[in-house]
Amino acid sequence: MTAPKPHFRRALAIPAGMALATALAFLPNVTASAADHTRAATADGPLLSYVVNIRPGHGVSAHVQQAITEAGGSVVIAYDQIGVIVAHSADPDFAKEIRTVRGVNSAGATRNAPLPAQSTTDEGAPKALSAQEIAAAGAQATAGQDPLEPLQWDLPAIKADKAHEKTLGSPDVTVAVIDTGVDDTHPDIAPNFDRAASVNCVSGKPDTTDGAWRPSASESPHGTHVAGEIAGAKNGVGITGVAPGVKVAGIKAGNPKGYFYTEAVVCGFVWAAEHHVDVTNNSYYTDPWYFNCTTDPDQKALVDAVTRASRYAQDKGTVNVAAAGNENYDLASDSITDPASPNDGTPADRVIDPHTCYDIPTQLPGVVTVAATGAKGLKSSFSNYGLGVIDIAAPGGDSTAYQKPEPPAISGQILGPLPGGKWGYMAGTSMATPHVAGVAALIKSTHPHAPASLVKALLYAEANATPCTDPYDINGDGKVDAVCEGMKNYNGFYGFGMADALAAVTR
């Protein structure tokens, strides 16, 4: 296995000719005053970002913030409600020193690369629809369908088309897309966009400047595609989302090169919690470690911080939905070889135990973990899996050569909006997750007073049980590509089964 490139990884590159978009870069420059960096200026390390985890509340926070300053660091923001402080320092021993401070539970660097932004590099592009393809699809549309809906094999796969005959979802429900940014000017997204719940969290501190949640022209279209899959308006234009009547918000957490650092993810969950978001969609992993090992003090701090933030959102009533990942890993196995970490430094093969080293937020308690399926309803060739880890499955696309949809759909990938008023195909567990987030939003629309725990329980209970695919030889070469464990009602490929939008609005 070769080490994946250091970029956003939930939207996957599958076989040749099917490269998918993920344009990605480091956090913007964040400067501090000379007074704040009296000690840091003399340190010989790069300026890095850190999370410091303490007991929630102001008292301990004030004491630790003072210690951070005395250690030559600067405080970016303190989330006292969850006991997480984001700080910057150029002292290579900063985390080690702060861990000795009274009241500090854990502390660690969130990255290996320095804070100043790097050049943006495109890693490929989604397959955008041409004007001729748009026109051809529109000619196939039936009464009541948006023009590109005939190409969306994924909607009938979860009975979303039937669900829409009963309801499109409630505008009182909001799904926040924690991602690379959302183009709220897109005609499929603008009608349902929730500006008040949108923000830029890239630095770890909320930036509420108007439009700060949007991707730049050089950044990944990933978040826009995801947002459209969830809540693309049924308005006679383009595609239709799984829940086209709910609101969608953009929480930008991926920096211009696509890295999702801990401080940005923490900010995103806390923002969602405090803005009464009903569902968050998390189609990423928290950089730079694919798996964060709790035996390592830095990585442990990252797990602690994101766990606190995601739990805080859940306790406030938010259902957190996350992608399982695209490496065809068995997340329930005894060991996995991770060749990609740290993806902002010098990756090297390391053997990890996924029971103590976690993909966050995917493997955190309470998070809905989503595997991807293709047009034939089988586990996507790339999708991670694992008994006891995967909760539910949904369409994420696959190579058309492996799983070809029924006409008039022509691609085995997932169609969604792209920035600038365009539409295109992408695939990955990134694309499966918004289908589940959309179904969760329909459940919340049907049961407006349901707490997060009940929404999740209904999501699982209403899923269509899907038995193991055995043997699983997705490319037909005579070799087993993955082994599914479990029973029909719950297994390592599909969890409780395929998400069901119709059940969400009728039960």
N, C-alpha and C positions, 0 to 999 in steps of 0.2 A: 504494500500500500504506500502510495506517495503522499507526502504531507500536503493537505489542501492549502490553497493560497490564503494569505491573511486578509480575509474580507468576510463580509456578511455571508452566512453559510446556510440559512434556512431555505433560500430559493436556490435550487441545486442545478448545476450543470449535469445533464444526463448525456446520452451518446452524441457523437460528433454531429455537428450541424444543428444542435439543439441547445446551444449556449444560452444561458439565462442571465438576466440582468442583476448586477449588484455593483454599482459604482460606489466606492467607499473611501474616509480620511480622518486624521486625528482631530482632537478637540481644537476649537479656536484658541488663539492666544488668550491667556488669562493673566493679567499682570497684577502685581501687588506693589504697595508703596515701599520705598527704600527702608522705611522704619520697620515694616513687617518682615523684611528680609535681611536684617542686620547680620544674623548668623548664616542665613542661607546663602548670602552673597559670597561668603568666604568658603562655603562648602564646595567640594570638587565633583559633585554628582549632578545629574540632570534634574531639572525641576519636574517633579512627579506629583501625581495626585494620590491621596490616601483616604481611607475610611477608618474612623476611630469609633469603636462601639462601646457604649457605656450604659448604665442604668437610665431608663427614660426619666425625664424631669429636668428642671432648670438648674437645681442646685449643683449636682454633679457636673453638668454640662459647663457651667461657668468656671468651675475649678479646672476642668480638663482643657477648656479653651485657653485659659491663662497658661497652662503648662505647654500647650502647643506653641503659643507665641514665644515663651521663654526658651523653647527648644529650636527656635529659628524658623518655625512654620508660620503659615497664615491660614486663618479659618475662612473657608468659602461660604459655608452655611452649616447651621446646626439644626438637625431635625430632632428637637427635644422630645417630640411625641413618640418617637421610636428609639431614641438614644443612639443616633448615628450622626457623626460630625464628619464633614468633608473638609479636608485640609490639603495645602500644597507645601512642599518642602524640597530643597535641593540637597539636603543632608542624607547621604546613603544610610546612616544609622538612625534616621528619624523614627521609623516604626519600632525598632528595637528599644529606643529610649522611651517612647510614648507608652509602650506596653508595661513599663515599670511604674507608671503613674497610678496613684491610688484612684480606684473607680473605673479604670479601663479594663474592659472584658477582652477585647481583641483589637488589633490594629494592623493594617497592611497596605502596601502599595497596590493601586488598582491597575497598574500598567507597567510595562518595561520601557516604552518609548517616551521621550520627553514631551512636554505639553505643546510646544509650538507646532502649528499645523504643517502637514506635509503636502506634497503635490497630489492632486486628485488623479486617479488612474481608473479608466473604465475597464471592467473585466468582461465586457460583452454586453449584448443588448437583448431584450426580449424580441420575439418575432412580432413586429407590428403588422397590423392588417393594412392592406392596400385599399385604395378607394374602390377598386374593382371587387375585392373580397367583401367589403362592407356592403356594396350594392347587391352582390349576389346573395348575401345572407338576408338582407332586407326583403328580397324577393321571395324568400322561403318562409318568412315570418307569417304566422296566422293571426287572426283577430285577437287582440289582447296581449300579444307578444311585443316586446321591444325589438328593434330591428336586428340586433345581434344575438338575440336569445336562441335562435335555432342552432347556434354554434356552442351553446352552453350545455353540453351533455351532463355536467355536474349538477345542474338544478334538479332534473328528474331523478338523478341517482340518489338524492336525499329527499325526494318528494316535495321539493320547494315549490315547484310549479303548481302542485295541487294545494299546497298550503296557501299560496297567494290568492286562490279562489275564495278563501275564507277570510284572510286578513293579511295585510302587508306588514303588520307590526305597529307598535305604538310610538308616536313621536315623543312620548314621555320617557322612553328608554334610550340610553346613550351607551354606545360601545366606543371605547377609546383604543386607538391603534398606536401602541408604543412601538415606534418603528423609525424609518429613515426620513420621515416627513410626509405630509399629505398635501396634494395640490387641491385645495378646496375650490379652485376656480373651474375645475373640470365639470362639464355639464351633467355627468352622472353622479357627482358628489355634492356639488353646490346646494341642491335643494334640501339635503339632509344634514348639512354640516353644522356642528355645534361649536361656534367660535369661543364661547365662554369656557368650555371645557378643554380648549386646545392651548398648547404651550410648547416652548422649546426647552428641553431639559439637558441639553448636551453638556453643559458645563457642570451639571450637578445642582444648579440653582435655577429656579424657574425664570424664564425670559418670556414676558407676556407682550412683547412688542408685536403689533399687528402684523400677521403673516409670518412670524418667526417659526411657525410650525411647518412651513412649506420647504420642500427640497429645492435647491438651486438647480439650474439647468445642467450642471455637471454631476449632480448627485443621483443616487439610485432612485429609480421609479418604484421601488418595492413597496413602500408604504402606501402610495396612491393605489397601486394594484390591489393590495390587501383591503384598503378601505372600501373600494368599489365592490369587491366580492361580498363584503358584509352588507353594505347599505346602498349599493348603486340604485338610484331612483328609478321607479317604473314610470317613466315620463315620456315614452315615445322616442327616446334617444339611446343609442348604444346598447349596453348590457343591462341585466337586472340582477340586483343583489339578492342574497339569501333572505334578508329582512329589509326590503326596500322602503318600509315605512318608519324605521327607527332612525335615531340620530347617530352620527359618527363624528368622533373628535380625533384630532391629530396630536399625539404627544411625541415630539421629535426627540429621540434618544440616541440615534446613530449619527456619529459625526460625519464630516464630508467623505471620509474614506470608508465609512460603514462600520466602524468599531463601536460596540455598545459597552461602554465602561460602567463599572459598578455605580459610580455616583450618579450617572444619568438614569440608570435603571431604578435606583432608589428614589430619585426625584420623580420619575414617572409614576411609580406606584403610589407614592404619597400624594401627588397631585390628583391622581384618579380618585383616591379615597376621599379627599377633602372637597372634591367637586362632584360628589354623588354619582360617579360613573357606575353603571350597572355591570358592565363586562369589560375586561381588558383583553386585547389580542397581543400575544407575545411571540412573534415569528422570528426569533433570534436566539443566540446564546450570549451570555455575558462574557465579553472578552477580558483578558487575553487567553484565559485557560478554558479549553473545551470542557475539561473536568476539573473541578476545584477540590483538592484533597484536604480534608480537615486535619490531617497530620502536619500540614505546612502552615506556619503561623500567618503568612500573608494570605494564602488562599482561604484559610479558615475565616479570616476577617471578612472576605468578600461574601462567603456563604452566609455568615451571620447577618451582614448588612442587608442583603437582598431578601433573606428569610424574614427579617423584621419588617421590611417594607411591604412585601407581598402579603404577609399575615395581617398587617395593619389594614391594607385595602380590603382583604377578605372580611375582617371583623367589622368594617364599615359597610358591608353589604355587596362588595364587588366580587364577581366570579372571574377568576384569572385563568385564561386559556393559553396554553403554550405548545409550540411545535416540538415533536420528538426528535427531529434531526435527520440528516440525510446521508449517513454513512453506512447504512445497513448493519449497524451495531446491534447486538443483543444486549440491551441495557440491564438484563437480569443475569447475565453470565458472571462467572467468577473473576474474569479479568478481561480487559480490553487494551489493545495497544493504541495509544494516542500519539500520532506522529505530528500533530498540528500545534502543540502548545509549547511556549507562548507564541501566539500568532502575530504579536507586534515586536518580537525579539528574534531569537534564533531557535526555531523549533527543533526538537529532538525526540526520537521514539522513547516513550515511557510506558510501562505497563501499569495500569491502574485497576483498582477494584471499584466498580461503579456503586458498591454498597457504602463506600466511605469517601469516594471522590464523585462529586455531583456536577451534572450539567444544570446550570441555574439560569432561569427559574424553572426549567422543565421538570426537574426531579424534586422540587421542593414540596413539602406537605401542603395539601389542599389545592394544588394547581392541577387543572384538567390537562392531561398530557395526550396529545393527538398524533396518531399515525396517519399516513397518507395511503390512499387507494387510487387505482387507475380506472380507465373507462370500462374495464371488464369486472370491476369490483374486487380485484385482487390487491394485496399489499403492493404498493409501488416498489419498484426494483431498488430504490435508494433508501426507503423509509427505515428508520430505526424501529426496533420492536423490543418486546420483553414482557414476560408474564409478571404481573404485579406492578408494572411501570406504565404500560399503555392503558389509558382509560377508555378511549373511544377512537373511532376511525371516521375519515371523511375524504372526499375527493381532493387529491393534491396533484393529480396528473401523473403521467409516466411517458416513456418513449412510445410514440404512436406505433412503432414496430412491435412493441410488447403488448400493448393494450389499445386497440383501435376502437374508437367509438362508432356507434351506428350513425349512418347519414341522417340528416344533412351535416352533422358535425364532422369536421375533417381533421382535427388535431386532438391527440391524446393529452394535451396540456390544458391549462385553465385560462380562459379568456377573461380579461379585466381591463380597467382603464389605465392609461399611462399619462403622465403629465403632458400638458399642452393640448388637451382635447383629443388624444389618440387612444387606441385600444390595442392590446397585444396579448400574446400567450406567455405564460410562465408556468413553472412546475416546482414542486418541493413540498415538504411538510409545511412550509410557509403558506402555501395555498390551501392546505387542508385545514389549518387552524382557523382561518376566518369563516369557513363553513360552519364549524362548531360554535364559534362566537356568535354567528348569525342565528343559529338554532337556539342558543341560550338566550339571545335577545327576544326571540319569538316566545319562548317559555315565560320570560319575565313580562312580556306584553300580555300574555294570557293570564298570568298569575302576578299582578302588579305588587302584591303585598308579600310575595314569597321572599324569604331570606336567601342569601347566597347558598346556604347548605341545601335548601329545598330545590332551588333551581338546578344544582348539580345532581341531586338525587333523581329528579325528573329527567334530566338529560340522559343519565345512564339507564334508567328504567324504561324510557321510551325508545332507546336505540334498538335497531334491528339486529338481533343476535346473528353473528356471522361465524360459522365454524372455521377451524384452521384449514388453510390451504396446504394439503399434504399429499404428495410431495410438492414443494415449492421450487419449481424450475422455470423462472419467469422468462428467461431468454431461450429456452428450449434446446439447450446444449447437452442435455442428459445429466447435468450435475445439479445437486440440490444447492440452492442459493441461500437458504435460511431455513431454520427449523422452528416451527410453531409449537408451543406448549400450551396445554389447557383444554377446556371443553368448549362446546358451542356457545354457551352463554357468557363465557369470559375466557379470553386467551391472550397470548402474547402478541399476536398480529393485530387484532381488532378490538381488544379490550372488551367492553360490554356490547360492541357491535357498531354498525354504521349509524351515524347521526340521522335523525328522522324529523324533518321540518313539519310534516303533516301532523304527526303525533303531538308535536309541540303546541299546535294551535287547536287541537281537538280533545286533548285529555286533561 
